[in-house]
């Protein structure tokens, strides 16, 4: 039951969970059986009331289907999908749309692309991307993937691609340490390398080198296999000049003991020494270390605890992916000096995620069905736009390279062909696979968005002068949008088809009039005019961003 459909439940909740200055006490979490969408709205709207902010209204149907299809399928919707959704009068159509997208062949592809972008900047090799796709097709969960990445089985043909994450970083212990800490635990630990963190009391040099110690025995053999030694200590020098030997120390300050070679028998030490020498010259991947420090990292990181760095970082990154901003921002600054915007919500979501086995479909479903997700990105009320941390107005988010490249292919394809392929259950999986292959090469030419993203010169030139845009996407042929539009005799319907194909909405009256006039003045060169019209839609900010 949703709160917005049951007014008395709102009153009951506010009577039951006490507020401190309008804020919920951290210990007074909503019950576990609360839906994710309701929990998000409860906590987000509580802070909005405290801040005396009235959130933006909900978006219309066309805006919603475009937004959620980009977020769950990694592409814009087809013309048929937009029309079906907008025209539907089904009361549960939003839930049905979300469930369809999560169950569609698109979802594992999009998950693969998002994780590839996170871990490999979207440039992972083909076998790595295939491995990720298979993992999400089989519904493997984040802890399982983390274990596979930290302890890859290079001799196993099926699991071998998981070695990519460490192998591309193995030459630099700082890369293994910093990237793993940032991406999986939400902690940028590198500022504590040369001295205790100057601004955050949580992070000492001991923590940096404690984390680095999990990787200091990892190396590449002469044959470029990933290996791990059974011996080797890491030393560092403090700012005061004291030399210290690092110990295995996790971010939680959990100290890990390990067997000492000095305590082993001569036979055991000889066995370790022989394995070390043999590993470096092997023609096949080495066997795991007798005592793997990386295995200790996996064990301590995945201990059941909803307040763990691993769980909270998983929640925070997925929240940021959907809302454009994390509950903790920046995403790699989880520490006592950087409180979450909604600490109770982060705590509730972390508890929910852990209790449901890191079910990413369940988490994303709840987030996108919240009222907070469905807000407009326009602020048309009096006064300044509310602070981003209030989630009162939707964030405008640049498309990732793969989202953009896939959407470009969808937008410029023949709408009828796409509708037929999506309607046939046996055709769309293959079509999506083909679109992925087509989009990947184009995506490599685009910048992976960071903070304060702006379209760069190279992208602008690609669309202004690139032969691929004119010869492929704007080609005048029956399998392309330009060719379809050229064959339509009703100019207004043609313009509507173009807007629906590219921008997932119908044109406003002034847009319809302006484009109609533009085309009428160029009837002697109609194909070129239509191509220019479609190009203008493709290069608009409205197409480039998810709003």
Protein Blocks (a to p, Z undefined) as FASTA:
>chain_A
ZZklomklmmmmmmmmcceehiacfklccdfklcfklmmmmmmmmmmmmnopacdddddf
klmmmmmmmmmnopacdfklmmmmmmpccfklmmmmmmmmmmpmklmmmmmmmmmmmmnn
opacfklmmmmmmmmmnopafklmmmmmmmccfklmklmmmmmmmmmmmmpmklmmmmmm
mmmnopafklmmmpccfkbmklcfklmmmmmmmmmmgccdfkopacddfbdcdddddfko
pacddddddfkopacddddfklpcfklmmmmmmmmmmmmmpcbdcdddfbdfklmmmmmm
mggcfkbmklmmmmmmmmmmmnopafbdcfklccfklccfblmlmmmmmmmmmmnoopak
lmmmmmmmpmklmpcfbdcbgcjdddfklopaccdddddfklmmmmmmmmmmcfklmmmm
mmpmklmmmmmmmmmmmmmmmmmmpccddehiacdfklmmmmmmmmklmmmmmpccfkbm
klmmmmpmblmlmmmmmmmmmnopacdfklmmmmmmmmmmmmmmmmlmmmmmmmmmmmpm
klmpcZZ
